[in-house]
Each structure stands twice: as C-alpha cells, then as structure tokens.
Amino acid sequence: MDALVDTHVHLDDEAFDNDREAVIQRALDAGVSMLFAIGIDLKTSQRAVALADQYSEVYAAVGIHPCDADTFFEEKAKAEEACQALDALYQHPKVIAVGEVGLDYYRDHSDPKNQKKCFECFISTSIEKKLPLVIHNREAGDDTVELLMHYRSDSPRGVFHCFNGDRAFAKQVLDLGFYVSFAGPLTYPKSDLLRDVASYVPVDRIFVETDCPYLAPQKFRGKRNEPAYVNHVFEKLAEIREESAQDLQKRLRQNVRDLFGV
C-alpha cells in the first residue's frame, strides 16, 4: 500500500525543539512516508529547507504568510534582500512548493493591501518557478479567488491547505484547478459542513495534513499535534467517503506525485 504523506507540517516550530527527531520517527513508524515542512517567513523557510537537507523524508515549501505581509514590506531594502534570499531557496532540489502564502482577514496582523501585494508576488513566483502554491485562506475567500482568477491564463496550480469553506467555495477552488487539503478539524464533532465538502471533492483533488503543531485531531484535541496523527484525518476521510483505505491511500499518494512531483 502507498504510504501517507503529511502535506503540511511546521516541524521547525519550537514545540518540537526537544524531540523533533523522535516526532519524525513516530511518523515513519505510523506509516507516513513524507513530510512537507512549510515556511511562513524567511527564517522558517530557511529552517524548512535545512530540515529537508537533514532528513530524507522531509521536503520544503518556501514563502511568506499573509500575517507577515506588513513586516515583509516595511522596509524596501529588507524586502528586496528577503526576496533574493527566498529566490535562492527556490533553487534547492527539495523545495517543492511556494507557501505558505495567501490572505487572512480573520487576524488583524497585516494590512489587506499588503497581503494582496504579497500574495500576488508569490502567485507570480509560482508561475515563474513552475512550483505549486500552498494557500492559506481565512475569511478571505472572495479576494483569494479573485486574485487567482486574474492569473488564470497562466494556469497557477496548488492546494488550499486546511480547507475550511463550504461546498460552494470548494467548487470555486476546484474550478480553478486547485486541490483541497483536510486537517484535524475534519474529525471535530461540529464539523458537519467540512465533512460535507470532504464527501463532495473528487478523490483526485484531495490531500491530508496535520498543520502540526496546531489543530490536533479530536482524539488529541488540546494537545500538541504531530505528523503521526495524520492517520486520524485519513481514517475519517475514508469513513466519510465510504472508500477502502487501500484505494484512498493509493489515490492520495498519486495526487502528491501529480501536484508536487515527488
């Protein structure tokens, strides 16, 4: 059986400083074959790439989270320096995506104008580098889709990570050619709307993830999340879709190959 891939982890987070290697080993022991370490700013992107260098099972995504857009643009010289540093990271053979990028109107951490400007920069980078986007979207669905539509002729590709919209929004995402990734909230008792989306999305457009150390599945809710727990998301997904674990796991692994090339 094809092994699971946790397509979104923040392994560089300080929550893992005391046992990072053990966390990775537990994931491997649980049947998780690959982990995608996701950057949210220059430093975490650099750390994600360093982890990819250190561990054969780890791959990296490089980008600026929308909540850091103000910081990214606050000084022109620093922004140009950061762009050059990020551009160098994209040359690394184990960098497989541009992310985590997008829009976040839930938290008041960055001006929406800067968020949009930053997101557009990375959409362009994704197209130029031929790397998929890992998109963060929180209460900004309309603007996220509008910006992607603006670049539609260039056929940007990617995944909406930790999807939290309804079926109508999922259709917009799918119509753009993007994938949908489900995380721990899929297992929460009150996530009926999300489970409806999970039953609706075509099997060839789905990923699973943990977004660890955040959003632990129901069994571990309130505790630190880790990559081994992606199995709980996968099992819930198989239950919702009424598909065999073997068939679903095989399809999800192929989805990873199709979008990320690994």
C-alpha positions in Angstrom: 0.0 0.0 0.0 1.2 3.5 -0.8 2.3 5.4 2.3 0.6 8.5 3.6 2.1 12.0 3.1 1.6 14.7 5.6 1.4 17.7 3.2 1.6 20.5 5.8 3.8 20.5 8.9 5.6 23.2 10.8 8.4 21.0 12.0 10.7 24.0 12.7 8.3 25.2 15.4 9.8 25.5 18.9 7.1 23.0 20.1 9.3 20.3 18.6 12.7 21.6 19.8 13.0 18.9 22.5 12.0 15.8 20.4 12.0 16.7 16.7 13.8 13.6 15.7 11.6 11.4 17.7 8.5 13.1 16.3 9.7 12.3 12.7 10.5 8.7 13.7 7.0 8.3 15.2 5.5 9.5 11.9 7.6 7.0 9.9 6.6 4.2 12.3 3.0 5.2 11.8 3.3 4.7 8.0 3.8 8.3 7.0 6.4 8.3 4.2 7.0 12.0 3.6 6.5 15.3 5.5 6.2 18.7 3.8 7.8 21.4 6.0 6.2 24.7 5.4 7.8 28.1 5.7 5.8 31.2 6.8 8.6 33.8 6.6 12.3 33.9 5.6 13.7 32.4 8.8 11.1 29.5 8.9 11.6 28.9 5.2 15.3 28.6 5.7 14.7 26.2 8.6 12.3 24.1 6.5 15.0 23.7 3.8 17.6 22.9 6.5 15.3 20.1 7.7 14.8 18.8 4.2 18.6 18.6 4.0 18.8 16.8 7.3 16.0 14.3 6.7 15.4 12.3 3.5 11.7 12.1 4.3 11.3 15.9 4.6 10.6 18.3 1.7 10.1 22.0 2.0 7.8 24.9 0.9 9.1 28.5 0.9 7.0 31.7 1.3 5.6 34.5 3.4 2.4 34.0 5.4 -0.2 36.8 4.9 0.0 37.7 8.6 3.7 38.7 8.0 3.0 40.8 4.9 3.4 44.1 6.7 6.8 43.1 8.1 7.8 41.9 4.7 7.1 45.2 3.1 8.0 47.6 5.9 11.5 48.5 4.5 12.2 48.3 0.8 15.8 47.3 1.3 14.9 44.5 3.6 12.1 43.3 1.3 14.5 43.2 -1.6 17.0 41.3 0.5 14.4 38.8 1.6 13.2 38.3 -1.9 16.7 37.5 -3.1 17.2 35.0 -0.2 13.8 33.3 -0.9 14.7 33.2 -4.6 17.9 31.3 -3.7 15.9 28.8 -1.7 13.6 28.0 -4.7 16.7 26.6 -6.4 17.0 23.9 -3.8 16.1 20.4 -5.2 13.9 19.6 -2.2 11.8 22.8 -2.4 8.6 21.5 -3.9 6.1 24.4 -3.4 5.6 28.2 -2.8 4.0 28.6 0.5 2.5 29.2 2.9 1.0 32.2 1.2 -2.4 33.8 0.7 -4.8 36.0 2.6 -6.0 36.2 6.2 -8.7 38.7 7.2 -9.5 36.9 10.5 -6.4 38.1 12.3 -5.6 41.8 12.2 -1.9 41.3 11.7 -1.3 42.8 8.3 -3.0 45.4 6.1 -5.1 43.6 3.4 -3.4 45.8 0.7 0.0 44.4 1.7 -1.4 40.9 1.9 -2.8 41.1 -1.6 0.5 42.6 -2.9 2.5 39.8 -1.2 0.2 37.1 -2.4 0.4 38.4 -6.0 4.2 38.3 -5.7 4.1 34.7 -4.8 1.5 33.7 -7.4 3.9 35.2 -10.0 6.8 33.3 -8.4 4.8 30.1 -8.5 4.1 30.5 -12.2 7.7 31.5 -12.9 9.3 28.7 -10.9 6.7 26.1 -12.0 6.0 25.3 -8.4 2.5 24.8 -6.9 1.1 27.2 -4.3 0.3 26.2 -0.7 -2.5 28.7 0.0 -3.7 30.0 3.4 -7.2 31.4 3.3 -9.1 32.6 6.3 -12.2 34.7 5.9 -10.8 36.0 2.6 -12.2 33.5 0.1 -13.7 36.1 -2.4 -10.4 38.0 -2.7 -8.3 34.9 -2.8 -10.3 33.5 -5.7 -10.4 36.9 -7.5 -6.6 37.2 -7.4 -6.1 33.7 -8.7 -8.7 34.3 -11.4 -6.6 37.3 -12.5 -3.7 34.9 -13.3 -5.9 32.1 -14.7 -4.4 32.4 -18.2 -1.0 31.4 -16.7 -2.6 28.3 -15.1 -1.4 28.6 -11.5 -1.7 25.4 -9.5 -1.7 24.5 -5.9 -3.7 23.5 -2.8 -5.9 25.3 -0.3 -4.4 23.9 2.9 -6.5 23.2 6.0 -9.7 23.8 3.9 -12.4 25.5 6.0 -15.1 26.6 3.4 -18.4 25.2 2.3 -19.3 23.2 -0.8 -19.9 26.3 -2.9 -16.4 27.7 -2.1 -14.9 24.3 -2.8 -16.5 24.3 -6.3 -14.8 27.7 -7.0 -11.5 26.3 -5.8 -11.9 23.1 -7.9 -13.0 25.1 -11.0 -9.7 27.0 -10.8 -7.9 23.6 -10.9 -6.7 23.6 -7.3 -6.6 20.9 -4.7 -8.2 20.8 -1.3 -6.4 19.6 1.9 -8.1 18.4 5.1 -6.7 18.6 8.6 -7.7 17.8 12.2 -10.9 19.9 12.1 -12.4 17.2 9.8 -12.6 15.0 12.9 -14.3 17.5 15.2 -17.9 16.7 16.2 -19.3 20.0 14.9 -17.6 20.0 11.5 -20.5 18.7 9.5 -20.1 21.3 6.9 -16.5 20.3 6.4 -17.4 16.6 6.2 -19.9 17.5 3.5 -17.1 19.1 1.5 -15.0 16.0 2.0 -17.7 13.8 0.5 -18.1 16.2 -2.4 -14.5 16.9 -3.6 -13.3 14.5 -6.3 -10.8 11.9 -5.0 -8.1 13.1 -7.4 -8.1 16.6 -5.8 -7.6 15.7 -2.1 -4.7 15.8 0.3 -4.5 15.2 4.1 -2.3 17.1 6.5 -1.8 17.9 10.2 -0.7 21.6 10.2 1.2 20.5 13.3 1.8 21.5 16.0 -1.7 23.1 15.6 -5.2 21.6 15.1 -4.7 18.2 16.6 -7.5 15.7 15.6 -10.3 15.0 18.0 -8.5 12.2 19.9 -5.7 14.6 20.8 -7.5 17.9 20.8 -5.9 20.5 23.0 -2.5 18.8 22.8 0.4 19.3 20.5 -0.3 17.9 17.1 2.3 15.8 15.2 2.7 14.2 11.8 1.9 10.6 13.0 -1.7 11.9 13.7 -2.4 12.4 10.0 -3.6 8.9 10.1 -6.7 10.1 12.1 -7.5 12.6 9.5 -7.1 10.0 6.8 -9.3 7.4 8.6 -12.1 10.0 9.0 -11.8 10.9 5.3 -12.1 7.2 4.3 -15.1 6.8 6.6 -16.9 9.9 5.2 -16.3 8.9 1.6 -17.0 5.2 2.2 -13.9 4.2 0.4 -11.4 1.5 1.2 -8.3 2.7 3.0 -6.1 0.9 0.4 -7.8 2.6 -2.6 -7.9 6.0 -1.0 -4.3 5.9 0.2 -3.1 4.9 -3.3 -5.1 7.8 -4.8 -3.8 10.4 -2.3 -0.2 9.3 -2.9 -0.8 9.8 -6.7 -2.2 13.2 -6.0 1.1 14.2 -4.3 3.0 13.0 -7.3 0.7 14.8 -9.7 0.9 18.2 -8.0 4.3 18.2 -6.2 6.3 15.8 -8.4 7.6 13.7 -5.6 
